[in-house]
Amino acid sequence: MADEIRAEMVANVWKVVAATGDTIAEGDTLVILESMKMEIPVIAESGGTLAQLAVNEGDVVQEGDLIAVIE
């Protein structure tokens, strides 16, 4: 079953840490968001393979936007 990771707030994608095809463990950081001068890591809630990375560095995400899919 695929696990969709979605943005919890409006933020800028400051840094992309993982790449499509990477093996992900629960707790791994996928991307780092920046909002109001704070860095917010987006953490995988389950392990698997990163099937899709829907953001790039410099993108702006809105609350609920898809960030990644882990299968």
MARZAVEX-301677 format. One record per residue: x, y, z of N, C-alpha, C, O in turn. Coordinates in steps of 0.02 Angstrom, whole numbers, padded with zeros to 5 digits, always signed. Atoms other than C-alpha are relative to their C-alpha. Last residue first. Example, Ala and Ser with C-alpha at 12.3 -4.5 7.8 and 13.67 -1.06 7.14 Angstrom:
2
-00042-00059-00003+00684-00053+00357-00039+00055+00037-00014+00110+00045+00045-00059+00000+00615-00225+00390+00045+00060+00000+00097+00059+00033
REM end
This chain:
71
+00034+00064+00011+00278+00109-00084+00036-00055+00036+00015-00113+00033-00043+00057-00019+00323+00284-00027-00040-00064-00010-00096-00070+00015+00037+00063-00007+00241+00433-00114+00051-00055+00014+00099-00064-00023-00032+00063+00021+00310+00609-00095-00048-00058+00009-00098-00054+00046-00073-00007+00000+00268+00793-00070+00032-00063-00027+00077-00059-00069-00038+00062+00000+00082+00800-00114+00075+00016-00002+00097+00055-00044-00034+00018+00063+00003+00967-00071+00039-00064+00009+00068-00076+00062+00034+00055+00034-00112+00968+00083+00032-00021-00066+00013-00073-00094+00024+00052-00045-00057+01139+00148-00039-00053-00040-00085-00036-00077+00057-00023-00038+00024+01233+00004-00021-00057+00046-00004-00115+00034+00055+00048-00010+00196+01197-00062-00053+00032+00043-00040+00071+00088+00042-00020-00057+00317+01325-00135-00057-00051+00004-00091-00064-00045+00073+00001+00008+00453+01252-00245-00033+00027+00062-00005+00026+00117+00025-00065+00022+00634+01309-00224-00075+00002-00010-00103+00056-00016-00025-00056-00040+00707+01134-00215-00024+00065-00030-00022+00075-00091-00070-00016+00015+00595+01015-00311+00021+00056+00046-00021+00094+00072-00024-00069-00010+00431+00932-00263+00073+00005-00020+00110-00044-00023+00041-00048+00037+00328+00779-00313+00023+00072+00007-00011+00117-00019-00017-00061-00036+00450+00642-00265-00031+00057-00040-00011+00070-00096+00010-00065+00032+00375+00478-00321+00021+00056+00047+00004+00055+00106+00028+00010+00067+00407+00294-00287-00007+00066-00038+00001+00067-00099+00028-00065+00020+00521+00316-00136-00021-00005-00073+00021-00002-00118-00037-00031+00055+00542+00133-00089-00033+00066-00018-00094+00070-00022+00016+00025+00066+00486+00065+00078+00045+00032-00052+00101+00051-00037-00055+00018+00043+00479+00119+00259-00023-00025-00067-00082-00041-00076-00006+00072+00012+00341+00210+00350+00059-00012-00046+00082+00034-00080+00036+00034-00053+00309+00380+00428+00002-00075-00008-00019-00112+00037+00038+00058+00024+00442+00462+00320-00033-00034+00060+00001-00048+00110-00023+00066-00021+00494+00630+00395-00045-00055-00028-00106-00048-00029+00057+00043+00016+00474+00803+00319+00025-00072+00008+00070-00094-00029-00012+00062+00038+00604+00911+00407-00066-00037-00011-00109-00040+00033+00045+00053-00022+00550+01088+00455+00013-00063-00041-00003-00064-00100-00008+00059+00043+00679+01227+00446-00042-00056+00029-00037-00073+00089-00009+00063-00036+00620+01389+00525+00007-00057-00050-00028-00058-00101-00071+00008-00020+00646+01561+00445+00012-00061+00044+00064-00066+00077-00013-00051-00051+00457+01591+00435+00069-00010+00032+00076-00007+00093+00056-00044-00009+00435+01429+00337+00016+00047+00058+00034+00024+00112-00018-00061-00037+00571+01320+00265-00062+00044+00002-00093+00059-00049+00039-00059+00018+00541+01140+00213+00025+00059+00041+00054+00051+00095+00002-00049-00053+00670+01001+00221-00037+00062-00026-00018+00091-00077-00015-00069+00020+00643+00849+00113+00000+00044+00062-00024+00024+00115+00008+00000+00073+00639+00660+00135+00017+00068-00029+00056+00072-00077+00020-00065+00026+00706+00640+00312-00003-00003-00076+00044-00026-00108-00047-00035+00045+00710+00458+00367-00028+00067-00020-00089+00075-00028-00038-00051-00036+00600+00410+00517+00051+00036-00043+00080+00086-00020+00043-00041-00042+00536+00245+00444+00044+00050+00039+00093+00029+00070+00018+00031-00064+00666+00184+00321-00046+00048+00038-00043+00108+00028+00015-00045-00055+00674+00236+00138-00017-00041+00062-00054-00090+00058+00031+00039-00053+00755+00142-00005-00006+00044+00061+00044+00072+00084-00038+00013-00061+00790+00269-00142-00040-00046+00046-00102-00044+00048-00034+00065+00004+00701+00250-00309+00040-00017+00062+00059-00075+00071+00043+00053+00023+00654+00434-00323+00040-00065-00008+00095-00065-00037+00012+00001+00072+00780+00539-00229-00046-00059-00017-00047-00109+00019+00008+00066+00030+00798+00589-00046-00014+00006-00075-00033+00060-00099-00050+00045-00028+00867+00748+00036-00002-00068-00035+00051-00098-00046+00024+00067+00013+00777+00887-00059+00055-00048+00021+00112-00043-00004-00048+00049+00021+00818+01055+00021-00034-00068-00011-00074-00089+00030-00068-00025-00008+00727+01218+00052+00051-00049-00027+00097-00029-00062-00041+00060-00003+00554+01173-00013+00072+00025+00000+00098+00047-00052-00046+00008+00057+00462+01332+00032+00038-00065+00009+00055-00084+00064-00072-00005-00012+00315+01324+00152+00038-00003-00066+00011-00022-00118-00029-00036+00056+00126+01328+00172+00074+00010+00015+00091+00035+00069+00005-00073-00003+00081+01199+00303+00027+00029-00065+00056-00007-00106+00044-00018-00056+00057+01012+00335-00009+00075+00006-00049+00099+00046-00021-00059-00038+00126+00961+00166-00050+00016+00054-00111+00012+00043+00028-00064+00022+00079+00785+00110+00024+00057+00046+00040+00046+00104-00024-00051-00047+00167+00617+00118-00023+00067-00027-00009+00086-00084-00009-00067+00027+00069+00481+00029+00021+00047+00055-00009+00049+00109+00007-00049-00054+00097+00302+00088+00014+00069-00030+00070+00083-00052-00040-00061+00006+00068+00171-00047-00016+00048+00058-00073+00053+00080+00042-00059+00000+00000+00000+00000+00044+00062+00000+00092+00066+00038
REM end
